């Protein structure tokens, strides 16, 4: 299968233009693991995942340390739980 340079450029442009591909979102990155959080995603960052994370869920803080989702609004997460 041959791909021309213009086809490759189109594919690269499409991939880079995908929503959220380049923007650093404050919302937590997620890792799915059935053994953790009853199959809910594990949040990474300051805030837990809105409408998904529950109080006491495992999360990974932005500095890489293990944490849990809690109600403490110390990171400015608003209605979301905070990874502490």
DSSP file (Angstrom, degrees, kcal/mol; ACC not computed):
  #  RESIDUE AA STRUCTURE BP1 BP2  ACC     N-H-->O    O-->H-N    N-H-->O    O-->H-N    TCO  KAPPA ALPHA  PHI   PSI    X-CA   Y-CA   Z-CA
    1    1 A X              0   0    0      0, 0.0     2,-0.4     0, 0.0     0, 0.0   0.000 360.0 360.0 360.0 125.9    0.0    0.0    0.0
    2    2 A X        -     0   0    0      0, 0.0     2,-0.5     0, 0.0     0, 0.0  -0.818 360.0-165.1-101.0 135.3    1.5    3.3   -1.1
    3    3 A X        -     0   0    0     -2,-0.4     2,-0.1     4,-0.0     0, 0.0  -0.977  14.0-140.8-117.8 128.1    0.8    6.5    0.8
    4    4 A X     >  -     0   0    0     -2,-0.5     4,-2.3     1,-0.1     5,-0.2  -0.374  26.0-110.0 -80.7 165.7    1.6    9.8   -0.8
    5    5 A X  H  > S+     0   0    0      1,-0.2     4,-2.5     2,-0.2     5,-0.2   0.886 119.9  53.1 -62.8 -38.7    3.1   12.7    1.1
    6    6 A X  H  > S+     0   0    0      2,-0.2     4,-2.2     1,-0.2    -1,-0.2   0.869 108.1  50.7 -67.0 -34.7   -0.2   14.7    0.8
    7    7 A X  H  > S+     0   0    0      2,-0.2     4,-2.4     1,-0.2    -2,-0.2   0.924 111.6  47.6 -66.2 -44.3   -2.1   11.7    2.3
    8    8 A X  H  X S+     0   0    0     -4,-2.3     4,-2.5     1,-0.2    -2,-0.2   0.902 111.4  50.7 -62.7 -40.7    0.3   11.5    5.2
    9    9 A X  H  X S+     0   0    0     -4,-2.5     4,-2.5     2,-0.2    -1,-0.2   0.900 110.3  49.8 -64.0 -40.3    0.1   15.3    5.7
   10   10 A X  H  X S+     0   0    0     -4,-2.2     4,-2.3     2,-0.2    -2,-0.2   0.916 111.7  48.1 -64.0 -43.4   -3.7   15.0    5.7
   11   11 A X  H  X S+     0   0    0     -4,-2.4     4,-2.3     2,-0.2    -2,-0.2   0.907 112.8  48.1 -64.1 -42.2   -3.6   12.2    8.3
   12   12 A X  H  X S+     0   0    0     -4,-2.5     4,-2.3     2,-0.2    -2,-0.2   0.914 111.9  49.6 -65.1 -42.7   -1.2   14.1   10.5
   13   13 A X  H  X S+     0   0    0     -4,-2.5     4,-1.7     1,-0.2    -2,-0.2   0.909 111.6  49.0 -62.6 -42.5   -3.3   17.3   10.3
   14   14 A X  H  < S+     0   0    0     -4,-2.3     4,-0.5     1,-0.2    -1,-0.2   0.913 111.7  48.7 -63.6 -43.2   -6.4   15.4   11.2
   15   15 A X  H >< S+     0   0    0     -4,-2.3     3,-0.7     1,-0.2    -2,-0.2   0.892 114.0  45.5 -65.4 -39.5   -4.8   13.6   14.1
   16   16 A X  H 3< S+     0   0    0     -4,-2.3    -1,-0.2     1,-0.2    -2,-0.2   0.757 109.6  55.4 -75.8 -24.3   -3.4   16.9   15.5
   17   17 A X  T 3< S+     0   0    0     -4,-1.7    -1,-0.2    -5,-0.2    -2,-0.2   0.499  78.6 121.5 -87.1  -3.3   -6.6   18.7   15.1
   18   18 A X  S X  S-     0   0    0     -3,-0.7     3,-2.1    -4,-0.5     4,-0.4  -0.321  79.1 -92.4 -60.4 140.5   -8.6   16.2   17.1
   19   19 A X  T 3  S+     0   0    0      1,-0.3    -1,-0.1     2,-0.1    -2,-0.1  -0.296 107.8   6.6 -57.6 130.9  -10.3   17.8   20.1
   20   20 A X  T 3  S+     0   0    0     -3,-0.1    -1,-0.3     1,-0.1     5,-0.2   0.476  94.3 114.4  79.9   1.7   -8.2   17.7   23.2
   21   21 A X  S <  S+     0   0    0     -3,-2.1    -2,-0.1     1,-0.1    -4,-0.1   0.849  90.0  19.3 -76.2 -31.3   -5.1   16.3   21.5
   22   22 A X  S    S+     0   0    0     -4,-0.4     2,-0.3    -6,-0.2    -1,-0.1   0.679 103.3  92.2-109.4 -22.8   -2.9   19.3   22.0
   23   23 A X  S    S-     0   0    0      1,-0.1     2,-1.0     0, 0.0     0, 0.0  -0.569  73.1-131.2 -80.6 133.9   -4.6   21.2   24.8
   24   24 A X        -     0   0    0     -2,-0.3     2,-0.3     2,-0.0    -1,-0.1  -0.729  30.1-154.1 -81.8 107.4   -3.4   20.4   28.3
   25   25 A X        -     0   0    0     -2,-1.0     4,-0.1    -5,-0.2    -1,-0.0  -0.607  18.7-143.8 -87.5 143.6   -6.7   19.9   30.1
   26   26 A X  S    S+     0   0    0     -2,-0.3    21,-0.5     2,-0.1    20,-0.2   0.781  76.8 100.2 -72.0 -26.1   -7.0   20.4   33.8
   27   27 A X  S    S-     0   0    0      1,-0.1    -2,-0.1    19,-0.1    22,-0.1  -0.322  89.7 -94.1 -62.0 145.0   -9.4   17.5   33.9
   28   28 A X        -     0   0    0     19,-0.3    17,-0.2    20,-0.2     2,-0.1  -0.238  30.8-121.0 -65.7 142.9   -7.7   14.4   35.2
   29   29 A X  E     -A   44   0A   0     15,-1.3    15,-1.0    -3,-0.1     2,-0.4  -0.484  35.2-134.1 -73.1 154.7   -6.2   11.8   32.8
   30   30 A X  E     -A   43   0A   0     13,-0.2     2,-0.4    -2,-0.1    13,-0.2  -0.893  22.8-172.1-123.6 147.6   -7.7    8.4   33.2
   31   31 A X  E     -A   42   0A   0     11,-0.9    11,-2.4    -2,-0.4     2,-0.5  -0.997  20.8-142.6-130.4 126.4   -6.4    4.9   33.5
   32   32 A X        +     0   0    0     -2,-0.4     2,-0.3     9,-0.2     9,-0.1  -0.790  30.1 157.7 -95.3 130.3   -8.9    2.0   33.4
   33   33 A X    >   -     0   0    0     -2,-0.5     3,-1.3     7,-0.4     6,-0.7  -0.917  33.9-149.5-150.9 120.5   -8.3   -1.0   35.7
   34   34 A X  T 3  S+     0   0    0     -2,-0.3     5,-0.2     1,-0.3     4,-0.1   0.787  97.2  58.2 -62.7 -28.5  -11.0   -3.3   36.8
   35   35 A X  T 3  S+     0   0    0      3,-0.1     2,-0.4     4,-0.1    -1,-0.3   0.648 101.1  64.5 -78.9 -13.6   -9.2   -4.1   40.1
   36   36 A X  S X  S-     0   0    0     -3,-1.3     3,-1.5     1,-0.2    -3,-0.3  -0.907 114.7  -5.1-115.1 138.0   -9.2   -0.4   41.2
   37   37 A X  G >  S-     0   0    0     -2,-0.4     3,-2.0     1,-0.3    -1,-0.2   0.765 117.0 -72.9  57.1  30.2  -12.2    1.8   42.0
   38   38 A X  G 3  S-     0   0    0      1,-0.3    -1,-0.3    -3,-0.2    -3,-0.1   0.847  97.9 -48.2  54.1  37.0  -14.7   -1.0   40.9
   39   39 A X  G <  S+     0   0    0     -3,-1.5    -1,-0.3    -6,-0.7    -2,-0.2   0.361 106.6 130.4  87.8  -5.6  -13.8   -0.4   37.3
   40   40 A X    <   -     0   0    0     -3,-2.0    -7,-0.4    -4,-0.2    -1,-0.3  -0.481  69.2 -89.3 -75.2 153.9  -14.1    3.4   37.4
   41   41 A X        -     0   0    0     -9,-0.1     2,-0.6    -2,-0.1    -9,-0.2  -0.278  35.3-121.7 -64.6 149.1  -11.2    5.3   35.9
   42   42 A X  E     -A   31   0A   0    -11,-2.4   -11,-0.9    -3,-0.1    17,-0.2  -0.828  29.4-133.3 -92.4 121.8   -8.3    6.3   38.1
   43   43 A X  E     -Ab  30  59A   0     15,-0.6    17,-3.0    -2,-0.6     2,-0.4  -0.444  16.4-162.7 -77.1 147.3   -7.8   10.1   38.1
   44   44 A X  E     +Ab  29  60A   0    -15,-1.0   -15,-1.3    15,-0.2     2,-0.3  -0.987  53.6  27.8-130.2 121.8   -4.4   11.7   37.7
   45   45 A X  S    S-     0   0    0     15,-2.8    17,-0.2    -2,-0.4    18,-0.1  -0.877 105.7 -44.1 130.2-163.2   -3.9   15.3   38.7
   46   46 A X  S    S+     0   0    0     -2,-0.3    37,-2.5   -20,-0.2     2,-0.3   0.856 117.1  46.6 -74.5 -37.0   -5.4   17.8   41.1
   47   47 A X  B    S-D   82   0B   0    -21,-0.5   -19,-0.3    35,-0.2    35,-0.2  -0.825  76.8-128.7-113.9 146.3   -9.0   17.0   40.6
   48   48 A X        -     0   0    0     33,-3.0     2,-0.4    -2,-0.3   -20,-0.2  -0.325  49.7 -75.0 -80.5 173.5  -10.9   13.8   40.4
   49   49 A X    >>  -     0   0    0     -8,-0.2     4,-2.2   -22,-0.1     3,-1.6  -0.570  50.8-116.3 -81.2 125.3  -13.2   13.0   37.4
   50   50 A X  T 34 S-     0   0    0     -2,-0.4    -1,-0.1     1,-0.3    30,-0.1  -0.303  92.3  -0.5 -61.9 137.8  -16.5   14.9   37.5
   51   51 A X  T 34 S+     0   0    0      1,-0.2    -1,-0.3     2,-0.1     3,-0.1   0.598 131.5  61.6  60.1  14.6  -19.6   12.7   37.8
   52   52 A X  T <4 S+     0   0    0     -3,-1.6    -2,-0.2     1,-0.1    -1,-0.2   0.603  80.4  75.3-130.7 -52.8  -17.5    9.6   37.9
   53   53 A X     <  -     0   0    0     -4,-2.2     2,-0.3    28,-0.1    -2,-0.1  -0.378  64.2-151.3 -70.0 144.9  -15.1    9.5   40.8
   54   54 A X    >   -     0   0    0     -2,-0.1     3,-2.4    -3,-0.1    15,-0.3  -0.829  33.4 -84.1-113.6 156.1  -16.5    8.7   44.3
   55   55 A X  T 3  S+     0   0    0     -2,-0.3    15,-0.2     1,-0.3     3,-0.1  -0.372 119.0  25.3 -58.1 128.9  -15.2    9.8   47.6
   56   56 A X  T 3  S+     0   0    0     13,-2.8    -1,-0.3     1,-0.3    14,-0.1   0.339  87.5 140.6  95.6  -5.4  -12.5    7.4   48.7
   57   57 A X    <   -     0   0    0     -3,-2.4    12,-2.5    12,-0.2    -1,-0.3  -0.359  58.8-104.6 -66.4 150.9  -11.5    6.3   45.1
   58   58 A X  E     + C   0  68A   0     10,-0.2   -15,-0.6    -3,-0.1     2,-0.3  -0.537  48.1 167.1 -74.3 140.9   -7.8    5.9   44.4
   59   59 A X  E     -bC  43  67A   0      8,-2.3     8,-2.7    -2,-0.2     2,-0.5  -0.935  34.4-120.7-145.7 168.9   -6.1    8.6   42.4
   60   60 A X  E     -bC  44  66A   0    -17,-3.0   -15,-2.8    -2,-0.3     6,-0.2  -0.972  29.5-132.8-116.3 121.7   -2.6    9.8   41.5
   61   61 A X    >   -     0   0    0      4,-3.0     3,-2.2    -2,-0.5   -15,-0.2  -0.209  28.8-103.6 -67.8 163.2   -1.7   13.3   42.5
   62   62 A X  T 3  S+     0   0    0      1,-0.3    -1,-0.1    21,-0.2   -16,-0.1   0.718 122.6  56.7 -62.9 -21.0    0.0   15.6   40.0
   63   63 A X  T 3  S-     0   0    0      2,-0.1    -1,-0.3   -18,-0.1     3,-0.1   0.405 122.6-104.9 -90.0   3.2    3.4   15.0   41.8
   64   64 A X  S <  S+     0   0    0     -3,-2.2    -2,-0.1     1,-0.3     2,-0.1   0.314  77.9 132.2  95.2  -8.2    3.0   11.2   41.2
   65   65 A X        -     0   0    0      1,-0.1    -4,-3.0    -5,-0.1    -1,-0.3  -0.442  63.4-104.2 -77.1 151.4    2.1   10.3   44.8
   66   66 A X  E     +C   60   0A   0     -6,-0.2     2,-0.3    -2,-0.1    -6,-0.2  -0.462  51.3 161.9 -71.6 145.9   -0.8    8.0   45.5
   67   67 A X  E     -C   59   0A   0     -8,-2.7    -8,-2.3    -2,-0.1     2,-0.3  -0.876  31.5-120.7-150.2-178.0   -3.9    9.7   46.8
   68   68 A X  E     -C   58   0A   0     -2,-0.3    16,-2.6   -10,-0.2     2,-0.4  -0.963  32.1-105.2-131.7 152.2   -7.6    9.4   47.4
   69   69 A X  E     +E   83   0B   0    -12,-2.5   -13,-2.8    -2,-0.3     2,-0.3  -0.625  50.1 169.3 -75.7 128.2  -10.5   11.5   46.1
   70   70 A X  E     -E   82   0B   0     12,-2.8    12,-2.9    -2,-0.4   -22,-0.2  -0.882  47.1-113.4-138.3 168.7  -11.9   13.7   48.9
   71   71 A X  S    S+     0   0    0     -2,-0.3     2,-0.1    10,-0.2    12,-0.1   0.609  74.0 120.3 -79.2 -13.2  -14.3   16.5   49.4
   72   72 A X        -     0   0    0     10,-0.2     2,-1.3     1,-0.1     3,-0.4  -0.342  55.1-151.9 -58.0 120.4  -11.6   19.0   50.4
   73   73 A X        +     0   0    0      1,-0.2     3,-0.2    -2,-0.1    -1,-0.1  -0.453  52.3 128.4 -93.3  62.1  -11.7   21.9   47.9
   74   74 A X        +     0   0    0     -2,-1.3    -1,-0.2     1,-0.2    -2,-0.1   0.622  69.0  48.6 -91.9 -14.5   -8.0   22.7   48.3
   75   75 A X  S    S-     0   0    0     -3,-0.4    -1,-0.2   -29,-0.1    -2,-0.1   0.322 112.7-107.2-108.8   7.2   -7.1   22.7   44.6
   76   76 A X        +     0   0    0     -3,-0.2     3,-0.1     2,-0.1    -3,-0.1   0.871  68.1 147.0  71.7  36.4   -9.9   24.8   43.3
   77   77 A X    >   -     0   0    0      1,-0.3     3,-1.7     3,-0.2     2,-0.3   0.527  37.0-158.9 -83.7  -5.7  -11.7   21.9   41.7
   78   78 A X  T 3  S-     0   0    0      1,-0.3    -1,-0.3    -5,-0.1    -2,-0.1  -0.485  72.1  -0.7  68.1-122.6  -15.2   23.4   42.3
   79   79 A X  T 3  S+     0   0    0     -2,-0.3    -1,-0.3    -3,-0.1     2,-0.1   0.643 117.0  91.9 -77.6 -14.9  -17.8   20.7   42.3
   80   80 A X  S <  S-     0   0    0     -3,-1.7    -3,-0.2     1,-0.1     2,-0.1  -0.425  85.4-104.5 -78.8 155.6  -15.3   17.9   41.5
   81   81 A X        -     0   0    0    -32,-0.1   -33,-3.0   -28,-0.1     2,-0.4  -0.417  35.1-122.3 -72.2 155.9  -13.6   15.9   44.2
   82   82 A X  E     -DE  47  70B   0    -12,-2.9   -12,-2.8   -35,-0.2     2,-0.8  -0.835  12.0-127.6-103.9 138.4  -10.0   16.8   45.0
   83   83 A X  E       E   0  69B   0    -37,-2.5   -14,-0.2    -2,-0.4   -21,-0.2  -0.763 360.0 360.0 -84.5 109.2   -7.1   14.2   44.8
   84   84 A X              0   0    0    -16,-2.6    -1,-0.2    -2,-0.8   -15,-0.1   0.369 360.0 360.0-119.9 360.0   -5.4   14.5   48.2
